[in-house]
Amino acid sequence: MTNTLTAVFEKVPEGYIGYVEELPGANAQGETLEEVRESLKEATELVLEANRQLMEEEISGKDFIKEPFGTIST
């Protein structure tokens, strides 16, 4: 299963802002579109990693099953 995320870019006076439609908190800004694209990839990775860490803390000590669920293309 592959799910593709959607990047949204907006031209602003300072350059561009971008965010991932399906992932609140993944956003970036920069002077060029390419700069924002690269920053947005990094922001997406950071948000996913932070969410993983938060979940690990929440389920610590509980009886649970973890397994791969799918692939997200970024």
Distance bins in CASP14 RR format, pairs under 12 A and 6 or more apart:
PFRMAT RR
TARGET T0000
AUTHOR 0000-0000-0000
RMODE 2
METHOD distances of the structure
MODEL  1
1 68 0 0 0 0 1 0 0 0 0 0 0
1 69 1 0 0 1 0 0 0 0 0 0 0
1 70 1 0 1 0 0 0 0 0 0 0 0
1 71 1 0 0 1 0 0 0 0 0 0 0
1 72 0 0 0 0 1 0 0 0 0 0 0
1 73 0 0 0 0 0 1 0 0 0 0 0
2 69 0 0 0 0 0 1 0 0 0 0 0
2 70 1 0 0 1 0 0 0 0 0 0 0
2 71 1 0 1 0 0 0 0 0 0 0 0
2 72 1 0 0 1 0 0 0 0 0 0 0
2 73 1 0 1 0 0 0 0 0 0 0 0
2 74 0 0 0 0 0 1 0 0 0 0 0
3 20 0 0 0 0 0 1 0 0 0 0 0
3 22 0 0 0 0 1 0 0 0 0 0 0
3 23 0 0 0 0 0 1 0 0 0 0 0
3 69 0 0 0 0 1 0 0 0 0 0 0
3 70 1 0 0 1 0 0 0 0 0 0 0
3 71 1 0 0 1 0 0 0 0 0 0 0
3 72 1 0 1 0 0 0 0 0 0 0 0
3 73 1 0 0 1 0 0 0 0 0 0 0
3 74 0 0 0 0 0 1 0 0 0 0 0
4 20 0 0 0 0 0 1 0 0 0 0 0
4 21 0 0 0 0 0 1 0 0 0 0 0
4 22 0 0 0 0 1 0 0 0 0 0 0
4 71 0 0 0 0 1 0 0 0 0 0 0
4 72 1 0 0 1 0 0 0 0 0 0 0
4 73 1 0 1 0 0 0 0 0 0 0 0
4 74 0 0 0 0 1 0 0 0 0 0 0
5 19 0 0 0 0 0 1 0 0 0 0 0
5 20 1 0 1 0 0 0 0 0 0 0 0
5 21 1 0 0 1 0 0 0 0 0 0 0
5 22 1 0 1 0 0 0 0 0 0 0 0
5 23 1 0 0 1 0 0 0 0 0 0 0
5 24 0 0 0 0 0 1 0 0 0 0 0
5 26 0 0 0 0 1 0 0 0 0 0 0
5 40 0 0 0 0 1 0 0 0 0 0 0
5 41 0 0 0 0 0 1 0 0 0 0 0
5 43 0 0 0 0 0 1 0 0 0 0 0
5 44 1 0 0 1 0 0 0 0 0 0 0
5 45 0 0 0 0 0 1 0 0 0 0 0
5 47 0 0 0 0 0 1 0 0 0 0 0
5 48 0 0 0 0 0 1 0 0 0 0 0
5 71 0 0 0 0 0 1 0 0 0 0 0
5 72 1 0 0 1 0 0 0 0 0 0 0
5 73 1 0 0 1 0 0 0 0 0 0 0
5 74 1 0 1 0 0 0 0 0 0 0 0
6 18 0 0 0 0 0 1 0 0 0 0 0
6 19 0 0 0 0 1 0 0 0 0 0 0
6 20 1 0 0 1 0 0 0 0 0 0 0
6 21 1 0 1 0 0 0 0 0 0 0 0
6 22 1 0 0 1 0 0 0 0 0 0 0
6 23 0 0 0 0 1 0 0 0 0 0 0
6 26 0 0 0 0 0 1 0 0 0 0 0
6 40 0 0 0 0 0 1 0 0 0 0 0
6 44 0 0 0 0 0 1 0 0 0 0 0
6 72 0 0 0 0 0 1 0 0 0 0 0
6 73 0 0 0 0 0 1 0 0 0 0 0
6 74 0 0 0 0 0 1 0 0 0 0 0
7 16 0 0 0 0 0 1 0 0 0 0 0
7 17 0 0 0 0 0 1 0 0 0 0 0
7 18 1 0 0 1 0 0 0 0 0 0 0
7 19 1 0 0 1 0 0 0 0 0 0 0
7 20 1 0 1 0 0 0 0 0 0 0 0
7 21 1 0 0 1 0 0 0 0 0 0 0
7 22 0 0 0 0 1 0 0 0 0 0 0
7 23 0 0 0 0 1 0 0 0 0 0 0
7 26 0 0 0 0 1 0 0 0 0 0 0
7 27 0 0 0 0 0 1 0 0 0 0 0
7 28 0 0 0 0 1 0 0 0 0 0 0
7 33 0 0 0 0 0 1 0 0 0 0 0
7 36 0 0 0 0 1 0 0 0 0 0 0
7 37 1 0 0 1 0 0 0 0 0 0 0
7 38 0 0 0 0 0 1 0 0 0 0 0
7 39 0 0 0 0 0 1 0 0 0 0 0
7 40 1 0 1 0 0 0 0 0 0 0 0
7 41 0 0 0 0 1 0 0 0 0 0 0
7 43 0 0 0 0 0 1 0 0 0 0 0
7 44 0 0 0 0 1 0 0 0 0 0 0
7 73 0 0 0 0 0 1 0 0 0 0 0
7 74 0 0 0 0 1 0 0 0 0 0 0
8 16 0 0 0 0 0 1 0 0 0 0 0
8 17 0 0 0 0 1 0 0 0 0 0 0
8 18 1 0 1 0 0 0 0 0 0 0 0
8 19 1 0 1 0 0 0 0 0 0 0 0
8 20 1 0 0 1 0 0 0 0 0 0 0
8 21 1 0 1 0 0 0 0 0 0 0 0
8 22 0 0 0 0 0 1 0 0 0 0 0
8 23 0 0 0 0 0 1 0 0 0 0 0
8 26 0 0 0 0 0 1 0 0 0 0 0
8 27 0 0 0 0 1 0 0 0 0 0 0
8 28 0 0 0 0 0 1 0 0 0 0 0
8 36 0 0 0 0 0 1 0 0 0 0 0
8 37 0 0 0 0 0 1 0 0 0 0 0
8 40 0 0 0 0 1 0 0 0 0 0 0
9 15 0 0 0 0 1 0 0 0 0 0 0
9 16 1 0 1 0 0 0 0 0 0 0 0
9 17 1 0 0 1 0 0 0 0 0 0 0
9 18 1 0 1 0 0 0 0 0 0 0 0
9 19 0 0 0 0 1 0 0 0 0 0 0
9 20 0 0 0 0 0 1 0 0 0 0 0
9 21 0 0 0 0 0 1 0 0 0 0 0
9 27 0 0 0 0 0 1 0 0 0 0 0
9 28 0 0 0 0 1 0 0 0 0 0 0
9 29 0 0 0 0 0 1 0 0 0 0 0
9 30 0 0 0 0 0 1 0 0 0 0 0
9 32 0 0 0 0 0 1 0 0 0 0 0
9 33 1 0 0 1 0 0 0 0 0 0 0
9 34 0 0 0 0 0 1 0 0 0 0 0
9 35 0 0 0 0 0 1 0 0 0 0 0
9 36 1 0 0 1 0 0 0 0 0 0 0
9 37 1 0 0 1 0 0 0 0 0 0 0
9 39 0 0 0 0 0 1 0 0 0 0 0
9 40 0 0 0 0 1 0 0 0 0 0 0
10 16 1 0 0 1 0 0 0 0 0 0 0
10 17 1 0 1 0 0 0 0 0 0 0 0
10 18 1 0 0 1 0 0 0 0 0 0 0
10 19 0 0 0 0 1 0 0 0 0 0 0
10 27 0 0 0 0 0 1 0 0 0 0 0
10 28 0 0 0 0 0 1 0 0 0 0 0
10 29 0 0 0 0 1 0 0 0 0 0 0
10 30 0 0 0 0 0 1 0 0 0 0 0
10 33 0 0 0 0 0 1 0 0 0 0 0
10 36 0 0 0 0 1 0 0 0 0 0 0
10 40 0 0 0 0 0 1 0 0 0 0 0
11 17 0 0 0 0 1 0 0 0 0 0 0
11 18 0 0 0 0 0 1 0 0 0 0 0
11 29 0 0 0 0 0 1 0 0 0 0 0
11 30 0 0 0 0 0 1 0 0 0 0 0
11 31 0 0 0 0 0 1 0 0 0 0 0
11 32 0 0 0 0 0 1 0 0 0 0 0
11 33 0 0 0 0 1 0 0 0 0 0 0
11 36 0 0 0 0 0 1 0 0 0 0 0
12 18 0 0 0 0 1 0 0 0 0 0 0
12 29 1 0 0 1 0 0 0 0 0 0 0
12 30 0 0 0 0 1 0 0 0 0 0 0
12 31 0 0 0 0 0 1 0 0 0 0 0
12 33 0 0 0 0 0 1 0 0 0 0 0
12 36 0 0 0 0 0 1 0 0 0 0 0
13 29 0 0 0 0 0 1 0 0 0 0 0
13 30 0 0 0 0 0 1 0 0 0 0 0
13 31 0 0 0 0 0 1 0 0 0 0 0
14 29 1 0 0 1 0 0 0 0 0 0 0
14 30 1 0 0 1 0 0 0 0 0 0 0
14 31 1 0 0 1 0 0 0 0 0 0 0
14 32 0 0 0 0 0 1 0 0 0 0 0
14 35 0 0 0 0 0 1 0 0 0 0 0
14 36 0 0 0 0 0 1 0 0 0 0 0
15 28 0 0 0 0 0 1 0 0 0 0 0
15 29 1 0 0 1 0 0 0 0 0 0 0
15 30 1 0 1 0 0 0 0 0 0 0 0
15 31 1 0 1 0 0 0 0 0 0 0 0
15 32 1 0 0 1 0 0 0 0 0 0 0
15 33 0 0 0 0 1 0 0 0 0 0 0
15 34 0 0 0 0 0 1 0 0 0 0 0
15 35 0 0 0 0 1 0 0 0 0 0 0
15 36 1 0 0 1 0 0 0 0 0 0 0
16 27 0 0 0 0 0 1 0 0 0 0 0
16 28 0 0 0 0 1 0 0 0 0 0 0
16 29 1 0 0 1 0 0 0 0 0 0 0
16 30 1 0 1 0 0 0 0 0 0 0 0
16 31 1 0 0 1 0 0 0 0 0 0 0
16 32 1 0 0 1 0 0 0 0 0 0 0
16 33 1 0 1 0 0 0 0 0 0 0 0
16 34 0 0 0 0 1 0 0 0 0 0 0
16 35 1 0 0 1 0 0 0 0 0 0 0
16 36 1 0 1 0 0 0 0 0 0 0 0
16 37 0 0 0 0 1 0 0 0 0 0 0
16 38 0 0 0 0 0 1 0 0 0 0 0
16 39 0 0 0 0 1 0 0 0 0 0 0
16 40 0 0 0 0 1 0 0 0 0 0 0
17 26 0 0 0 0 0 1 0 0 0 0 0
17 27 1 0 0 1 0 0 0 0 0 0 0
17 28 1 0 0 1 0 0 0 0 0 0 0
17 29 1 0 1 0 0 0 0 0 0 0 0
17 30 1 0 0 1 0 0 0 0 0 0 0
17 31 0 0 0 0 0 1 0 0 0 0 0
17 33 0 0 0 0 0 1 0 0 0 0 0
17 35 0 0 0 0 0 1 0 0 0 0 0
17 36 1 0 0 1 0 0 0 0 0 0 0
17 37 0 0 0 0 0 1 0 0 0 0 0
17 39 0 0 0 0 0 1 0 0 0 0 0
17 40 0 0 0 0 1 0 0 0 0 0 0
17 43 0 0 0 0 0 1 0 0 0 0 0
18 25 0 0 0 0 0 1 0 0 0 0 0
18 26 0 0 0 0 1 0 0 0 0 0 0
18 27 1 0 1 0 0 0 0 0 0 0 0
18 28 1 0 1 0 0 0 0 0 0 0 0
18 29 1 0 0 1 0 0 0 0 0 0 0
18 30 0 0 0 0 1 0 0 0 0 0 0
18 33 0 0 0 0 1 0 0 0 0 0 0
18 35 0 0 0 0 0 1 0 0 0 0 0
18 36 1 0 1 0 0 0 0 0 0 0 0
18 37 0 0 0 0 1 0 0 0 0 0 0
18 38 0 0 0 0 0 1 0 0 0 0 0
18 39 0 0 0 0 1 0 0 0 0 0 0
18 40 1 0 1 0 0 0 0 0 0 0 0
18 41 0 0 0 0 0 1 0 0 0 0 0
18 43 0 0 0 0 1 0 0 0 0 0 0
18 44 0 0 0 0 0 1 0 0 0 0 0
19 25 1 0 0 1 0 0 0 0 0 0 0
19 26 1 0 0 1 0 0 0 0 0 0 0
19 27 1 1 0 0 0 0 0 0 0 0 0
19 28 1 0 0 1 0 0 0 0 0 0 0
19 29 0 0 0 0 1 0 0 0 0 0 0
19 36 0 0 0 0 1 0 0 0 0 0 0
19 37 0 0 0 0 0 1 0 0 0 0 0
19 39 0 0 0 0 0 1 0 0 0 0 0
19 40 1 0 0 1 0 0 0 0 0 0 0
19 43 0 0 0 0 1 0 0 0 0 0 0
19 44 0 0 0 0 1 0 0 0 0 0 0
19 47 0 0 0 0 0 1 0 0 0 0 0
20 26 1 0 1 0 0 0 0 0 0 0 0
20 27 1 0 0 1 0 0 0 0 0 0 0
20 28 0 0 0 0 1 0 0 0 0 0 0
20 36 0 0 0 0 0 1 0 0 0 0 0
20 37 0 0 0 0 0 1 0 0 0 0 0
20 39 0 0 0 0 0 1 0 0 0 0 0
20 40 1 0 0 1 0 0 0 0 0 0 0
20 41 0 0 0 0 1 0 0 0 0 0 0
20 42 0 0 0 0 0 1 0 0 0 0 0
20 43 1 0 0 1 0 0 0 0 0 0 0
20 44 1 0 1 0 0 0 0 0 0 0 0
20 45 0 0 0 0 0 1 0 0 0 0 0
20 46 0 0 0 0 0 1 0 0 0 0 0
20 47 0 0 0 0 1 0 0 0 0 0 0
20 48 0 0 0 0 0 1 0 0 0 0 0
20 72 0 0 0 0 0 1 0 0 0 0 0
20 73 0 0 0 0 0 1 0 0 0 0 0
20 74 1 0 0 1 0 0 0 0 0 0 0
21 27 0 0 0 0 0 1 0 0 0 0 0
21 40 0 0 0 0 0 1 0 0 0 0 0
21 44 0 0 0 0 0 1 0 0 0 0 0
22 44 0 0 0 0 1 0 0 0 0 0 0
22 47 0 0 0 0 0 1 0 0 0 0 0
22 48 0 0 0 0 0 1 0 0 0 0 0
22 72 0 0 0 0 1 0 0 0 0 0 0
22 73 0 0 0 0 0 1 0 0 0 0 0
22 74 0 0 0 0 0 1 0 0 0 0 0
23 40 0 0 0 0 1 0 0 0 0 0 0
23 41 0 0 0 0 0 1 0 0 0 0 0
23 43 0 0 0 0 1 0 0 0 0 0 0
23 44 1 0 0 1 0 0 0 0 0 0 0
23 45 0 0 0 0 0 1 0 0 0 0 0
23 46 0 0 0 0 0 1 0 0 0 0 0
23 47 1 0 1 0 0 0 0 0 0 0 0
23 48 1 0 0 1 0 0 0 0 0 0 0
23 50 0 0 0 0 0 1 0 0 0 0 0
23 51 0 0 0 0 1 0 0 0 0 0 0
23 72 0 0 0 0 1 0 0 0 0 0 0
23 74 0 0 0 0 1 0 0 0 0 0 0
24 43 0 0 0 0 0 1 0 0 0 0 0
24 44 0 0 0 0 0 1 0 0 0 0 0
24 47 0 0 0 0 1 0 0 0 0 0 0
24 48 0 0 0 0 0 1 0 0 0 0 0
24 50 0 0 0 0 0 1 0 0 0 0 0
24 51 0 0 0 0 0 1 0 0 0 0 0
25 40 0 0 0 0 0 1 0 0 0 0 0
25 43 1 0 0 1 0 0 0 0 0 0 0
25 44 0 0 0 0 1 0 0 0 0 0 0
25 46 0 0 0 0 1 0 0 0 0 0 0
25 47 1 0 1 0 0 0 0 0 0 0 0
25 48 0 0 0 0 0 1 0 0 0 0 0
25 50 0 0 0 0 1 0 0 0 0 0 0
25 51 0 0 0 0 1 0 0 0 0 0 0
26 36 0 0 0 0 0 1 0 0 0 0 0
26 39 0 0 0 0 0 1 0 0 0 0 0
26 40 1 0 0 1 0 0 0 0 0 0 0
26 41 0 0 0 0 1 0 0 0 0 0 0
26 42 0 0 0 0 1 0 0 0 0 0 0
26 43 1 0 1 0 0 0 0 0 0 0 0
26 44 1 0 1 0 0 0 0 0 0 0 0
26 45 0 0 0 0 1 0 0 0 0 0 0
26 46 1 0 0 1 0 0 0 0 0 0 0
26 47 1 0 1 0 0 0 0 0 0 0 0
26 48 0 0 0 0 1 0 0 0 0 0 0
26 49 0 0 0 0 0 1 0 0 0 0 0
26 50 0 0 0 0 0 1 0 0 0 0 0
26 51 0 0 0 0 0 1 0 0 0 0 0
26 72 0 0 0 0 0 1 0 0 0 0 0
26 74 0 0 0 0 1 0 0 0 0 0 0
27 36 0 0 0 0 1 0 0 0 0 0 0
27 39 0 0 0 0 1 0 0 0 0 0 0
27 40 1 0 0 1 0 0 0 0 0 0 0
27 42 0 0 0 0 0 1 0 0 0 0 0
27 43 1 0 0 1 0 0 0 0 0 0 0
27 44 0 0 0 0 1 0 0 0 0 0 0
27 46 0 0 0 0 0 1 0 0 0 0 0
27 47 0 0 0 0 1 0 0 0 0 0 0
28 34 0 0 0 0 0 1 0 0 0 0 0
28 35 0 0 0 0 1 0 0 0 0 0 0
28 36 1 0 1 0 0 0 0 0 0 0 0
28 37 0 0 0 0 1 0 0 0 0 0 0
28 38 0 0 0 0 1 0 0 0 0 0 0
28 39 1 1 0 0 0 0 0 0 0 0 0
28 40 1 0 1 0 0 0 0 0 0 0 0
28 41 0 0 0 0 1 0 0 0 0 0 0
28 42 1 0 0 1 0 0 0 0 0 0 0
28 43 1 0 1 0 0 0 0 0 0 0 0
28 44 0 0 0 0 1 0 0 0 0 0 0
28 45 0 0 0 0 0 1 0 0 0 0 0
28 46 0 0 0 0 0 1 0 0 0 0 0
28 47 0 0 0 0 0 1 0 0 0 0 0
29 35 0 0 0 0 1 0 0 0 0 0 0
29 36 1 0 0 1 0 0 0 0 0 0 0
29 37 0 0 0 0 0 1 0 0 0 0 0
29 38 0 0 0 0 0 1 0 0 0 0 0
29 39 1 0 0 1 0 0 0 0 0 0 0
29 40 0 0 0 0 1 0 0 0 0 0 0
29 43 0 0 0 0 0 1 0 0 0 0 0
30 36 1 0 1 0 0 0 0 0 0 0 0
30 37 0 0 0 0 1 0 0 0 0 0 0
30 38 0 0 0 0 1 0 0 0 0 0 0
30 39 1 0 0 1 0 0 0 0 0 0 0
30 40 0 0 0 0 1 0 0 0 0 0 0
30 43 0 0 0 0 0 1 0 0 0 0 0
31 39 0 0 0 0 0 1 0 0 0 0 0
32 38 0 0 0 0 1 0 0 0 0 0 0
32 39 0 0 0 0 0 1 0 0 0 0 0
33 39 0 0 0 0 0 1 0 0 0 0 0
33 40 0 0 0 0 0 1 0 0 0 0 0
34 40 0 0 0 0 0 1 0 0 0 0 0
34 41 0 0 0 0 0 1 0 0 0 0 0
35 41 0 0 0 0 0 1 0 0 0 0 0
35 42 0 0 0 0 0 1 0 0 0 0 0
36 42 0 0 0 0 0 1 0 0 0 0 0
36 43 0 0 0 0 1 0 0 0 0 0 0
37 43 0 0 0 0 0 1 0 0 0 0 0
37 44 0 0 0 0 0 1 0 0 0 0 0
37 74 0 0 0 0 0 1 0 0 0 0 0
38 44 0 0 0 0 0 1 0 0 0 0 0
38 45 0 0 0 0 0 1 0 0 0 0 0
38 74 0 0 0 0 0 1 0 0 0 0 0
39 45 0 0 0 0 0 1 0 0 0 0 0
39 46 0 0 0 0 0 1 0 0 0 0 0
40 46 0 0 0 0 0 1 0 0 0 0 0
40 47 0 0 0 0 0 1 0 0 0 0 0
40 74 0 0 0 0 1 0 0 0 0 0 0
41 47 0 0 0 0 0 1 0 0 0 0 0
41 48 0 0 0 0 0 1 0 0 0 0 0
41 73 0 0 0 0 0 1 0 0 0 0 0
41 74 1 0 1 0 0 0 0 0 0 0 0
42 48 0 0 0 0 0 1 0 0 0 0 0
42 49 0 0 0 0 0 1 0 0 0 0 0
42 74 0 0 0 0 0 1 0 0 0 0 0
43 49 0 0 0 0 0 1 0 0 0 0 0
43 50 0 0 0 0 0 1 0 0 0 0 0
43 74 0 0 0 0 0 1 0 0 0 0 0
44 50 0 0 0 0 0 1 0 0 0 0 0
44 51 0 0 0 0 0 1 0 0 0 0 0
44 72 0 0 0 0 1 0 0 0 0 0 0
44 73 0 0 0 0 0 1 0 0 0 0 0
44 74 1 0 1 0 0 0 0 0 0 0 0
45 51 0 0 0 0 0 1 0 0 0 0 0
45 52 0 0 0 0 0 1 0 0 0 0 0
45 72 0 0 0 0 0 1 0 0 0 0 0
45 74 1 0 0 1 0 0 0 0 0 0 0
46 52 0 0 0 0 0 1 0 0 0 0 0
46 53 0 0 0 0 0 1 0 0 0 0 0
46 74 0 0 0 0 0 1 0 0 0 0 0
47 53 0 0 0 0 0 1 0 0 0 0 0
47 54 0 0 0 0 0 1 0 0 0 0 0
47 72 0 0 0 0 0 1 0 0 0 0 0
47 74 0 0 0 0 0 1 0 0 0 0 0
48 54 0 0 0 0 0 1 0 0 0 0 0
48 55 0 0 0 0 0 1 0 0 0 0 0
48 72 0 0 0 0 1 0 0 0 0 0 0
48 74 0 0 0 0 1 0 0 0 0 0 0
49 55 0 0 0 0 0 1 0 0 0 0 0
49 56 0 0 0 0 0 1 0 0 0 0 0
50 56 0 0 0 0 0 1 0 0 0 0 0
50 57 0 0 0 0 0 1 0 0 0 0 0
51 57 0 0 0 0 0 1 0 0 0 0 0
51 58 0 0 0 0 0 1 0 0 0 0 0
52 58 0 0 0 0 0 1 0 0 0 0 0
52 59 0 0 0 0 0 1 0 0 0 0 0
52 66 0 0 0 0 0 1 0 0 0 0 0
53 59 0 0 0 0 0 1 0 0 0 0 0
53 60 0 0 0 0 0 1 0 0 0 0 0
54 60 0 0 0 0 0 1 0 0 0 0 0
55 62 0 0 0 0 0 1 0 0 0 0 0
55 64 0 0 0 0 1 0 0 0 0 0 0
55 66 0 0 0 0 1 0 0 0 0 0 0
56 62 0 0 0 0 0 1 0 0 0 0 0
56 64 0 0 0 0 0 1 0 0 0 0 0
56 66 0 0 0 0 1 0 0 0 0 0 0
58 64 0 0 0 0 0 1 0 0 0 0 0
59 65 0 0 0 0 0 1 0 0 0 0 0
59 66 0 0 0 0 1 0 0 0 0 0 0
END
